[in-house]
Amino acid sequence: AAPAGAVAFGVKHTEGVTVDVLLRGRAEPEAVAGAGARWPLDEGTALRFGMSRASSEVNDNKVTVSFYADGGKPINQAGVFLTGV
């Protein structure tokens, strides 16, 4: 769950990961190209992670989600480490 007061989020990821944002009401997912883009924190929004190759080490890839309040003030971050097999 998102932290209290969060109204938007942003995503960044390591090179070995692809991330798509799936927004309710849109037929096509939106690819996350890099850091900087933000999306509204709406009900039904989901993230889809993918990896195209096996990892060279355990937990060598990461996705970080940053949460923002009104006005763009950062609130908190959540991260997940990924291992492709």
Helices and strands as residue ranges (DSSP letters): E 8-13, E 17-22, E 30-31, E 38-40, E 46-51, E 61-68, G 70-72, E 74-82
